[in-house]
Amino acid sequence: MQMNHSSQIISNRYAARLNSFRMGMGQGSPTQRTGVLGLLERAAQVKGLNAVDLNFPDHCADVSTSDLKSTLGDLGLSINDSLNGISIGH
């Protein structure tokens, strides 16, 4: 854990880029979800992982904000907060 300037405890984050979980997508169970929600489910299987980096607009185009937020919460994940966890570019 780290302390910020106002002496609040900040939890460390163990984050990964969501695209890192694309390899082999769709080759698993036929009931496996695909798209960003499927990637989040795969990421949540990594022990200790608690945050993900999203690419905008790639990871936000085909899913509603409420579904994304709900799925993140259900899986115990959050968006990495370095630059708000969103990478803008191609």
C-alpha positions as CSV (number, residue, x, y, z in Angstrom):
1,M,0.0,0.0,0.0
2,Q,1.0,3.6,-0.6
3,M,0.3,6.8,1.3
4,N,-0.7,9.8,-0.7
5,H,0.0,13.4,0.5
6,S,-3.1,13.7,2.6
7,S,-2.2,10.4,4.5
8,Q,-5.0,8.4,2.9
9,I,-4.3,4.7,2.2
10,I,-4.3,3.9,-1.5
11,S,-4.6,0.3,-2.5
12,N,-2.1,-0.9,-5.1
13,R,-3.6,-2.0,-8.4
14,Y,-2.5,-5.0,-10.4
15,A,-3.7,-4.1,-13.9
16,A,-3.4,-5.5,-17.4
17,R,-4.3,-4.2,-20.9
18,L,-7.6,-5.9,-21.8
19,N,-6.3,-6.7,-25.3
20,S,-3.8,-9.1,-23.7
21,F,-6.7,-11.5,-23.2
22,R,-7.7,-11.8,-26.9
23,M,-5.4,-14.7,-27.8
24,G,-7.4,-17.8,-28.3
25,M,-10.7,-16.1,-27.9
26,G,-13.6,-18.2,-29.1
27,Q,-11.6,-21.4,-29.0
28,G,-12.8,-22.3,-25.5
29,S,-16.2,-23.2,-24.4
30,P,-19.0,-22.6,-26.9
31,T,-20.9,-20.7,-24.2
32,Q,-18.0,-18.3,-23.6
33,R,-18.9,-14.7,-24.1
34,T,-16.9,-12.8,-26.7
35,G,-16.3,-9.1,-27.1
36,V,-15.3,-6.8,-24.3
37,L,-17.4,-8.6,-21.7
38,G,-15.8,-11.9,-22.6
39,L,-12.4,-10.3,-22.3
40,L,-13.3,-9.0,-18.8
41,E,-14.4,-12.5,-17.8
42,R,-11.0,-13.9,-18.9
43,A,-9.1,-11.1,-17.2
44,A,-10.9,-11.8,-13.9
45,Q,-9.5,-15.3,-13.9
46,V,-6.0,-14.0,-13.2
47,K,-5.2,-14.2,-9.5
48,G,-4.7,-10.8,-8.0
49,L,-5.7,-8.8,-11.1
50,N,-8.0,-6.1,-9.9
51,A,-7.9,-3.4,-12.7
52,V,-7.9,-3.3,-16.5
53,D,-6.8,-0.8,-19.1
54,L,-9.4,-0.1,-21.8
55,N,-8.9,1.3,-25.3
56,F,-11.3,4.0,-26.4
57,P,-13.3,3.8,-28.5
58,D,-12.5,0.1,-29.2
59,H,-13.7,-1.4,-25.9
60,C,-16.6,1.0,-25.4
61,A,-18.3,0.8,-28.9
62,D,-20.3,-2.4,-28.6
63,V,-21.3,-2.3,-24.9
64,S,-23.4,0.1,-22.8
65,T,-21.8,2.0,-20.0
66,S,-24.1,0.4,-17.5
67,D,-23.3,-3.1,-18.7
68,L,-19.6,-2.3,-18.6
69,K,-19.8,-0.9,-15.1
70,S,-22.0,-3.8,-13.9
71,T,-19.7,-6.4,-15.3
72,L,-16.6,-4.8,-13.9
73,G,-18.2,-4.7,-10.4
74,D,-19.5,-8.3,-10.6
75,L,-16.0,-9.5,-11.5
76,G,-14.2,-7.4,-8.9
77,L,-12.4,-5.4,-11.5
78,S,-12.1,-1.6,-12.0
79,I,-10.7,0.6,-14.7
80,N,-7.0,1.3,-14.0
81,D,-6.9,5.0,-13.0
82,S,-3.6,6.0,-14.7
83,L,-4.9,8.4,-17.2
84,N,-8.4,7.1,-16.1
85,G,-7.3,3.7,-17.5
86,I,-8.3,4.6,-21.0
87,S,-5.9,4.8,-23.9
88,I,-7.0,7.0,-26.7
89,G,-5.5,6.1,-30.1
90,H,-5.3,3.4,-32.7
